Amino acid sequence: MRVLIVEDEPYLAEAVRDGLRLEAIAADIAGDGDCALELLGVNSYDLAVLDRDIPGPSGDDVARRIVASGSGIPILMLTAADRIDDKASGFGLGADDYLTKPFDLRELVLRLRALDRRRAYARPPVREIAGLRLDPFRREVFRDGRYVALTRKQFAVLEVLVAAEGGVVSAEELLERAWDENADPLTNAVRITVSALRKRLGEPWIIATVPGVGYRIDTGGEATGPGPGPGREVTAPGGDVTAPGRDVASPGREAAAPGRDAAGPGGARA
């Protein structure tokens, strides 16, 4: 999940962003209305958290623009305006939820999760596919009844792949949805994270690499793992296909020996 936080108090905005990151939610910050509209124009967001009283175009104006765009991005207004008339006008502008300051970060996370669940075509809160069971509220993953411990970033990547329901997700989209705008577009973080995630989930490999396209949850049991078999190909986020039976190396490095993962920056293995 990727969230846009529109808040002109830097300390509060950063605290919310850091708190969301701990919950495997990527977040970008806009300190004024102009910045918010610019980010909305270039990035794809699952949710927007709006303070109503911000410089430039107000939070109300930003909400109107989101609604008028037809993007369907749910809006949570996070503001000190706590009168019932304020709430009524906020909902009238198109807000999907309203939370007043001061607030508990845990409540904000619960509300965001609920909005995301509601937005995703009324899908069940616990998602299941190909023997995987992913609970975004408890941040738990089970495979064939076995609990799988994941890092926050691995969970965020898996959540995007599971939500695609077997569809292909490009490395660029994973970087956009599971990381924030500060992520280096040339990084090999996606490849390293997917490789580590495959290992955590265990065999038979369930995350398939689609050469030149991206990754998907494999429902047919034909996914290749960290050490592909003969005649199989693997692709890096940039789309380069390696020779069959060899793993992808990070930019500027030679491919690792067959059956071993490529080294990440500084020689660390994924």
QUICORHU-V616019 format. One record per residue. N is the residue number from 0. D_CENTER is the distance of its C-alpha to the mean C-alpha in whole Angstrom. Layout:
n=N d_center=D_CENTER
n=N d_center=D_CENTER
This chain:
n=0 d_center=4
n=1 d_center=5
n=2 d_center=9
n=3 d_center=12
n=4 d_center=15
n=5 d_center=18
n=6 d_center=21
n=7 d_center=24
n=8 d_center=24
n=9 d_center=23
n=10 d_center=23
n=11 d_center=22
n=12 d_center=19
n=13 d_center=18
n=14 d_center=19
n=15 d_center=16
n=16 d_center=14
n=17 d_center=15
n=18 d_center=15
n=19 d_center=11
n=20 d_center=10
n=21 d_center=13
n=22 d_center=11
n=23 d_center=8
n=24 d_center=6
n=25 d_center=6
n=26 d_center=9
n=27 d_center=12
n=28 d_center=15
n=29 d_center=18
n=30 d_center=22
n=31 d_center=24
n=32 d_center=24
n=33 d_center=24
n=34 d_center=21
n=35 d_center=19
n=36 d_center=20
n=37 d_center=20
n=38 d_center=16
n=39 d_center=16
n=40 d_center=18
n=41 d_center=16
n=42 d_center=12
n=43 d_center=11
n=44 d_center=9
n=45 d_center=9
n=46 d_center=11
n=47 d_center=14
n=48 d_center=16
n=49 d_center=19
n=50 d_center=22
n=51 d_center=25
n=52 d_center=28
n=53 d_center=26
n=54 d_center=28
n=55 d_center=28
n=56 d_center=27
n=57 d_center=27
n=58 d_center=24
n=59 d_center=26
n=60 d_center=26
n=61 d_center=23
n=62 d_center=22
n=63 d_center=25
n=64 d_center=23
n=65 d_center=20
n=66 d_center=22
n=67 d_center=25
n=68 d_center=22
n=69 d_center=21
n=70 d_center=18
n=71 d_center=17
n=72 d_center=15
n=73 d_center=16
n=74 d_center=17
n=75 d_center=18
n=76 d_center=21
n=77 d_center=21
n=78 d_center=25
n=79 d_center=28
n=80 d_center=30
n=81 d_center=31
n=82 d_center=34
n=83 d_center=34
n=84 d_center=35
n=85 d_center=32
n=86 d_center=29
n=87 d_center=31
n=88 d_center=31
n=89 d_center=27
n=90 d_center=27
n=91 d_center=29
n=92 d_center=27
n=93 d_center=24
n=94 d_center=22
n=95 d_center=21
n=96 d_center=21
n=97 d_center=23
n=98 d_center=23
n=99 d_center=26
n=100 d_center=26
n=101 d_center=27
n=102 d_center=24
n=103 d_center=22
n=104 d_center=19
n=105 d_center=19
n=106 d_center=20
n=107 d_center=17
n=108 d_center=14
n=109 d_center=16
n=110 d_center=17
n=111 d_center=13
n=112 d_center=12
n=113 d_center=16
n=114 d_center=15
n=115 d_center=12
n=116 d_center=14
n=117 d_center=17
n=118 d_center=15
n=119 d_center=14
n=120 d_center=18
n=121 d_center=19
n=122 d_center=17
n=123 d_center=18
n=124 d_center=16
n=125 d_center=17
n=126 d_center=15
n=127 d_center=18
n=128 d_center=18
n=129 d_center=21
n=130 d_center=22
n=131 d_center=18
n=132 d_center=18
n=133 d_center=14
n=134 d_center=15
n=135 d_center=12
n=136 d_center=15
n=137 d_center=16
n=138 d_center=13
n=139 d_center=16
n=140 d_center=16
n=141 d_center=19
n=142 d_center=21
n=143 d_center=24
n=144 d_center=25
n=145 d_center=24
n=146 d_center=21
n=147 d_center=19
n=148 d_center=18
n=149 d_center=15
n=150 d_center=13
n=151 d_center=10
n=152 d_center=9
n=153 d_center=10
n=154 d_center=9
n=155 d_center=5
n=156 d_center=6
n=157 d_center=9
n=158 d_center=7
n=159 d_center=6
n=160 d_center=10
n=161 d_center=11
n=162 d_center=10
n=163 d_center=12
n=164 d_center=15
n=165 d_center=16
n=166 d_center=16
n=167 d_center=15
n=168 d_center=12
n=169 d_center=13
n=170 d_center=12
n=171 d_center=11
n=172 d_center=9
n=173 d_center=7
n=174 d_center=8
n=175 d_center=7
n=176 d_center=3
n=177 d_center=3
n=178 d_center=6
n=179 d_center=8
n=180 d_center=12
n=181 d_center=14
n=182 d_center=12
n=183 d_center=15
n=184 d_center=15
n=185 d_center=18
n=186 d_center=16
n=187 d_center=16
n=188 d_center=14
n=189 d_center=12
n=190 d_center=15
n=191 d_center=16
n=192 d_center=13
n=193 d_center=13
n=194 d_center=17
n=195 d_center=17
n=196 d_center=15
n=197 d_center=17
n=198 d_center=20
n=199 d_center=19
n=200 d_center=19
n=201 d_center=22
n=202 d_center=24
n=203 d_center=25
n=204 d_center=22
n=205 d_center=19
n=206 d_center=17
n=207 d_center=19
n=208 d_center=19
n=209 d_center=20
n=210 d_center=22
n=211 d_center=21
n=212 d_center=18
n=213 d_center=15
n=214 d_center=14
n=215 d_center=15
n=216 d_center=16
n=217 d_center=19
n=218 d_center=22
n=219 d_center=25
n=220 d_center=25
n=221 d_center=25
n=222 d_center=22
n=223 d_center=23
n=224 d_center=22
n=225 d_center=23
n=226 d_center=26
n=227 d_center=27
n=228 d_center=30
n=229 d_center=33
n=230 d_center=32
n=231 d_center=28
n=232 d_center=26
n=233 d_center=23
n=234 d_center=21
n=235 d_center=19
n=236 d_center=16
n=237 d_center=19
n=238 d_center=21
n=239 d_center=24
n=240 d_center=25
n=241 d_center=27
n=242 d_center=30
n=243 d_center=30
n=244 d_center=30
n=245 d_center=29
n=246 d_center=25
n=247 d_center=23
n=248 d_center=24
n=249 d_center=23
n=250 d_center=24
n=251 d_center=28
n=252 d_center=28
n=253 d_center=30
n=254 d_center=28
n=255 d_center=29
n=256 d_center=31
n=257 d_center=31
n=258 d_center=29
n=259 d_center=27
n=260 d_center=24
n=261 d_center=24
n=262 d_center=24
n=263 d_center=21
n=264 d_center=23
n=265 d_center=26
n=266 d_center=26
n=267 d_center=24
n=268 d_center=23
n=269 d_center=20
